[in-house]
Amino acid sequence: MQPPVTLRPWRAADAATLVEIYRDAALRRWALRGPEDEAAAVRWIEDHERAREAGDRFAFAVTEPSAEDRVLGQVVLKREGPDPASAEVGYWTAAPARGRGVAPRALEALTEWAFTTFAAEGLTRLSLLHQVDNEASCRVAHKCGYDLAEVLAPFPPDYPLNGHLHVRERVA
């Protein structure tokens, strides 16, 4: 059995770790923007704090309690659209966490949190987007019950290839 993961808000103390994680070329291939230095990382964290306070975006550092709160990745819930019934999720993992089941455990924890926390506001649908050639993200989506709903057209320059839209509905 794999150890549980913990989701917690990003903290200013995570800035150096965040910069180090974003140096990974594989992560930069899939994640659009990341901080290049500690000052940018602090601003990135502050931006996430403001979005959380506004109720638009909830980004969490993913950690394992047994690993002294070491950051293994991120999950995020984006409630930026006008429809309270749906939201988007996203995630990434740090290089040392890949292949250890961190992403599915973190996505499942975020999914349960989102459906529980926003049930009274009518949240019933979560979507997950990834580029079509990101096979690892496709596997994570399927493991967590996000069904492939649509193949999306490219949207250059950020998304030069087709994409996958996965969807998970809340079970009543």
C-alpha atoms as one frame of an Amber mdcrd trajectory, in Angstrom:
protein
   0.000   0.000   0.000   1.289   3.428  -0.916   1.525   6.100   1.767  -1.102
   8.837   1.760  -0.350  12.268   0.390  -1.132  15.550   2.066  -2.429  18.597
   0.249  -1.520  21.936   1.768  -1.412  25.528   0.533   1.901  26.716  -0.843
   4.056  28.676   1.614   6.730  31.315   1.094   9.200  28.827   2.573   8.583
  26.621  -0.503  10.061  29.187  -2.926  13.532  27.643  -3.279  12.051  24.161
  -3.634   9.656  25.397  -6.303  12.496  26.904  -8.335  14.456  23.655  -8.106
  11.434  21.580  -9.175  10.803  23.821 -12.203  14.374  23.323 -13.433  13.259
  19.886 -14.604  12.948  19.916 -18.419  10.240  17.228 -18.373   8.054  19.347
 -16.089   8.621  22.463 -18.189   7.459  20.529 -21.236   3.989  20.071 -19.736
   3.612  22.971 -17.282   3.181  26.303 -19.008   4.855  28.703 -16.648   7.031
  28.362 -13.630   9.282  30.591 -11.588  12.864  31.065 -12.744  14.204  32.384
  -9.421  13.188  32.711  -5.776  11.700  36.192  -6.180   9.492  34.908  -9.000
   8.576  31.871  -6.882   7.475  34.107  -4.011   5.306  36.103  -6.445   3.917
  32.814  -7.850   2.991  31.695  -4.332   1.454  35.089  -3.526  -0.589  34.925
  -6.746  -1.924  31.543  -5.648  -2.793  32.945  -2.206  -4.775  35.799  -3.794
  -6.607  33.399  -6.116  -7.471  31.172  -3.125  -8.814  34.162  -1.199 -10.907
  35.149  -4.232 -12.248  31.593  -4.462 -11.075  31.195  -8.066  -8.134  28.829
  -7.829  -7.002  26.467  -5.105  -3.417  25.281  -5.549  -1.950  22.763  -3.146
   1.560  21.509  -2.612   1.508  17.714  -2.507   3.587  16.173   0.259   4.000
  12.839   1.999   3.779  13.120   5.784   6.554  10.561   6.183   8.889  12.621
   3.976   9.207  15.620   6.316   6.757  17.691   4.263   8.934  17.447   1.131
   7.064  18.824  -1.890   6.356  16.099  -4.436   4.054  18.014  -6.753   1.032
  20.227  -7.105  -2.683  19.828  -7.656  -4.996  22.705  -8.476  -8.724  23.311
  -8.690  -9.723  26.158 -11.016 -13.193  27.642 -10.501 -12.692  30.599 -12.785
 -15.667  30.117 -15.103 -19.238  31.339 -14.660 -20.722  27.853 -14.160 -20.649
  26.754 -10.479 -21.444  23.180 -11.555 -18.069  22.673 -13.185 -14.402  23.297
 -12.491 -11.051  22.247 -13.892  -8.315  20.286 -12.159  -4.632  20.062 -12.939
  -1.489  18.557 -11.474   2.204  18.012 -11.897   4.803  15.972 -10.064   8.416
  16.674  -9.236  10.941  14.395 -10.925  11.691  12.258  -7.805   7.960  11.593
  -7.329   7.209  10.284 -10.812   6.340   6.632 -11.156   5.462   6.320  -7.453
   1.701   6.834  -7.722   1.872  10.364  -6.309  -0.176  11.976  -9.097  -3.170
   9.597  -8.838  -3.212   9.807  -5.036  -3.031  13.604  -5.139  -5.650  13.923
  -7.893  -8.015  11.618  -6.035  -7.550  13.620  -2.820  -8.208  16.886  -4.686
 -11.263  15.417  -6.417 -12.806  14.260  -3.143 -12.005  17.601  -1.488 -13.526
  19.579  -4.367 -16.753  17.580  -4.565 -17.175  17.737  -0.777 -16.185  21.380
  -0.306 -18.243  22.780  -3.170 -21.222  20.411  -3.141 -23.520  23.046  -1.638
 -22.557  25.406  -4.463 -23.589  22.792  -7.023 -20.215  21.433  -8.191 -20.970
  18.237 -10.100 -18.350  18.074 -12.844 -14.563  18.243 -12.925 -12.572  18.443
 -16.134  -8.927  17.669 -16.747  -6.990  18.772 -19.822  -3.671  17.538 -21.138
  -1.815  17.453 -24.405  -2.524  14.298 -26.412   1.084  13.081 -26.235   1.172
  13.238 -22.418   0.453   9.550 -21.934   1.291   9.626 -18.220  -1.416  12.237
 -17.588  -3.876  10.163 -19.584  -3.135   7.134 -17.361  -3.559   9.229 -14.190
  -6.892  10.587 -15.452  -8.206   7.089 -16.153  -6.970   5.709 -12.805  -8.940
   8.453 -11.059 -12.174   7.918 -12.981 -11.823  10.837 -15.396 -13.258   9.557
 -18.679 -12.004  10.815 -22.024 -14.787  13.087 -23.271 -13.280  14.874 -26.253
 -10.176  15.397 -28.347  -9.479  19.122 -28.562  -7.884  21.014 -31.424  -4.438
  22.545 -30.918  -4.230  26.047 -29.470  -0.742  27.358 -30.291   1.602  28.556
 -29.025   0.936  27.109 -25.554  -0.783  23.950 -26.822   0.740  23.060 -30.205
  -0.847  19.574 -30.364  -4.325  18.180 -29.921  -5.484  17.819 -26.352  -7.580
  15.435 -24.303 -10.513  16.585 -22.226 -11.298  14.145 -19.425 -14.365  14.505
 -17.225 -15.447  13.112 -13.877 -18.981  13.578 -12.593 -19.821  13.635  -8.895
 -21.607  10.495  -7.807 -24.698  11.402  -5.805
